[in-house]
Amino acid sequence: MQVSITRGRLRTMRIAILGLGREGRSLYRCLSRHEHKSDITILDRESNPNYLKNLDQFDIIYRSPGVPYNLPEIQRAIKKGVKISSATELFFEKANGKIIGVTGTKGKGTTSTLIHKILKNAGCDAYLAGNIGKPAIDILDRLNSDSVTILELSSFQLQGLHHSPDIAVVLGIFPDHMDVHKSFKEYIDAKAQITRSQSKNDVVIYVSKNKYAERIADISRGEKVEVNIDRIGAPTVASRMKIRGFHNLINAAVAATVAKKLNIPEGVISKTISSYRGLPFRLQHIGTIKGIKFYNDSASTNPMTTVAAIKASPKPTILIMGGRDKNLDFSPVGQSLKKSSVKLLIIYGECRRKIQNATKAAVKTKLVAGNLDQAVRSAISEAEEGDSVVFSPGATSFDMFHNYEDRGNKFNSIVKKLLRSYTSKSKRMQPWCSLV
């Protein structure tokens, strides 16, 4: 679709919005309210396959995160003097108050949510936005000088950004999105935008034992605060969390460090973290059937998040993996399986043979040629009372689903349907059959 809106008699700016997803639509609403003397053109791939042609006719192009920054057409436009911006850039330029930016390969959503909950419980005027689902510019008009915005920032939102947050949070970095980024170096460079423009008055909080997070922190001109993961094993506020996994202890420790930097009382931090039950589709306990517990980790779109799920599963486990590959290496999953409680790996989806080749030497594997429903039924046929069935795909959902939420909801519906099937066989619910 290409729509041009001219406001006023004189055209002062030719603006294009590249990509009409959630963020693009939000940006259009914002620009329509505030850019009263501009041509606003929407360029979208879904309705116009030639949407990238003639980009040099615009003064400024707002790129949506789903449109790769390294496209040749965009790079040519930059060389011809076109300004490439984004909704994230616009937010940094216009937002009042303090901005906390959170990035990393995984854990961004949990960490951002925890920071937001802590600040809200402390009475702060806090907002959560960005990659977690709510476009940041939707909250621009609500911010004042006392507001604090927590932004979850992906590599696609950070790439090309010329601003950095007041407090930058850098979690663990490992390869991801290699189907879009030209190289791992480009991916790291994109993430590094979170600290590259920081001043000496800003702060970066980062995890130790990850050389890429440390490298990004070193770029900052501000105060550097390390979260030492070796000290998290001791009894702490984080260790009393209701969600599983050492990776979540790290996320909680980082969130607590941010809150302490903002002088939030220790009691508020402790109470918030210890009561936190996690986000949907992050090792979420769905239900128990015949003594078999089911966990939904559909947000796992990367082999390393499956590794984290494996490490968080101490009891006998049947693991379900599969989906569409992002040109990533699955060998870390195989290495982790060798030392794990996983007794069977069930694999489905487009990249099932690639996963099998990387894991078959470590654990018994079973390929399922069909869909997720068949994978779950196969897991049940192999499971015994006391086992856990963990759905941690380690790949994207786009071979069969719209996104990881769609995939996660499908897994939930399959488990609920099976639960109803088992409970309907008896007059009342048995103690081994429950749904959380």
C-alpha positions, -999 to +999 in steps of 0.1 A: +000+000+000+012+035-008-009+063+007+002+099+006-014+125+029-006+162+023-014+187+051-013+224+045-006+244+013+031+241+015+049+207+018+077+211+043+087+175+047+083+143+027+079+114+052+076+077+046+066+050+071+083+018+060+062-012+072+027-011+086+029-035+115+019-026+151+047+000+154+041+014+120+004+020+127+012+036+160+037+059+143+012+069+116-013+080+143+014+100+160+027+117+129-008+124+117-014+143+149+018+163+150+032+167+115+005+190+101+025+203+071+040+171+058+034+144+031+030+111+049+034+080+027+029+045+039+051+018+022+041-017+030+053-050+015+020-068+020+001-048-006+029-035-028+059-057-037+077-027-051+074-007-018+112-002-016+115+015-049+124+053-051+131+057-014+154+087-023+123+108-030+117+112+008+133+135+033+129+111+062+119+074+063+107+058+095+117+022+094+097-004+112+116-031+132+104-058+107+122-041+078+159-050+079+182-020+082+208-036+059+186-038+028+204-024-002+176+000-010+178+015+025+215+018+023+213+035-011+188+060+003+212+068+032+240+075+007+217+099-011+211+119+020+178+105+032+174+104+069+165+069+082+147+071+115+123+049+135+095+051+161+121+043+188+143+072+176+113+095+177+105+084+212+140+092+224+138+126+208+104+136+223+100+117+256+100+134+290+114+118+321+139+090+325+144+061+301+156+027+311+165+005+281+168-032+284+184-055+258+200-089+255+194-120+235+168-134+259+154-123+293+145-088+281+108-093+287+111-107+322+137-082+333+117-052+319+085-064+335+102-069+369+117-034+368+083-020+359+065-039+387+090-028+413+088+009+403+050+008+402+049-008+436+072+019+449+047+045+436+066+057+406+050+070+374+064+041+354+055+028+320+065-004+301+068-003+263+089-013+233+095-048+220+074-063+248+043-053+228+032-017+235+047+008+210+066+035+230+052+064+211+017+055+223+027+068+257+045+100+247+016+123+256+014+107+291+049+114+302+062+142+324+095+151+340+090+126+368+080+096+345+102+066+340+098+045+309+112+010+307+118+000+271+125-035+260+148-031+230+155-056+203+184-055+179+161-044+151+149-014+172+184-005+183+200-007+148+206+027+135+195+044+167+214+076+176+203+078+212+209+058+244+189+055+276+197+071+309+201+036+323+211+009+299+206-028+309+226-054+290+218-091+296+236-120+280+243-118+243+247-148+220+239-155+183+203-148+172+184-136+142+212-148+118+185-152+092+182-114+091+215-099+103+243-103+079+267-115+106+270-119+144+291-088+144+263-068+129+240-082+156+264-071+183+269-037+167+231-032+167+228-041+204+257-018+212+236+013+203+221+010+238+254+024+252+271+041+223+255+075+229+255+075+267+270+105+285+291+105+317+259+111+337+243+078+325+246+043+338+250+008+322+241-023+343+253-055+327+258-092+335+292-106+341+307-137+324+294-127+290+321-111+269+297-094+245+277-078+273+310-066+288+321-053+255+289-033+250+292-019+286+328-008+279+315+015+251+296+036+276+310+068+289+288+065+320+290+046+352+294+008+348+277-015+372+284-052+369+259-079+381+282-108+392+263-140+383+287-161+405+272-145+436+236-152+426+237-189+438+237-178+474+203-173+491+190-140+478+157-123+470+159-137+435+163-173+447+129-171+464+111-164+430+082-185+420+095-190+384+121-216+374+156-214+361+190-199+370+185-175+340+155-160+358+176-155+390+200-134+368+171-114+354+157-107+389+192-098+402+196-073+373+161-058+380+169-055+416+202-037+408+183-012+386+158-005+413+185+000+439+202+025+416+169+044+416+168+043+454+138+020+456+134+006+492+147-029+497+114-041+510+095-032+479+122-049+457+121-081+478+083-083+479+079-077+442+105-102+431+094-130+455+058-127+444+065-125+406+050-155+387+065-148+353+053-139+318+032-163+297+051-189+276+084-186+296+086-221+313+050-216+324+034-245+342+002-253+323-012-284+340-007-319+353-021-350+336-017-385+352+011-371+373+029-356+343+036-319+345+034-297+313+055-266+308+051-241+280+083-223+270+070-212+235+090-179+239+121-200+233+130-191+197+167-197+201+188-228+210+203-211+240+169-205+256+163-242+252+196-248+270+183-226+299+150-247+299+170-279+301+191-267+330+159-257+348+144-292+345+159-314+373+133-342+371+129-368+343+119-347+312+106-352+278+115-322+257+097-310+226+116-288+201+111-276+166+100-248+142+118-226+117+156-222+118+172-187+122+205-200+108+217-208+143+239-236+158+220-262+178+251-280+191+249-262+225+216-280+230+233-313+223+261-305+248+235-295+274+214-327+269+244-349+278+244-336+314+206-333+317+176-352+330+160-352+295+153-388+286+137-382+252+137-354+227+107-351+204+113-329+173+088-315+148+087-286+123+109-274+094+142-277+111+136-310+128+164-329+110+190-301+118+181-304+155+183-342+154+217-341+138+229-318+166+214-338+194+211-375+185+245-384+200+234-370+234+198-383+239+172-405+223+154-385+197+121-390+179+111-372+148+074-362+143+065-354+107+032-339+117+021-308+137+024-297+174-006-317+184+010-349+172+043-340+190+024-335+223+005-368+219+038-385+212+053-371+244+023-383+265+026-418+250+063-419+262+058-401+296+055-418+330+041-405+363+066-380+378+079-369+344+077-334+330+069-325+294+087-293+285+078-275+253+109-253+245+111-250+207+145-233+203+133-220+169+108-196+155+071-204+150+067-191+115+066-226+098+032-232+113+021-202+135+018-164+133+042-159+162+054-175+195+022-163+213+000-181+187+022-212+191+020-210+229-017-206+229-020-237+206+001-257+231-021-246+259-052-256+240-038-290+233-030-297+269-064-284+281-081-306+255-062-336+268-070-327+303-107-326+296-104-359+278-089-375+309-112-359+334-143-368+314-135-405+319-142-402+356-171-387+376-149-362+394-114-348+389-087-371+400-058-357+422-034-364+393-053-342+369-052-304+374-048-272+354-029-242+366 
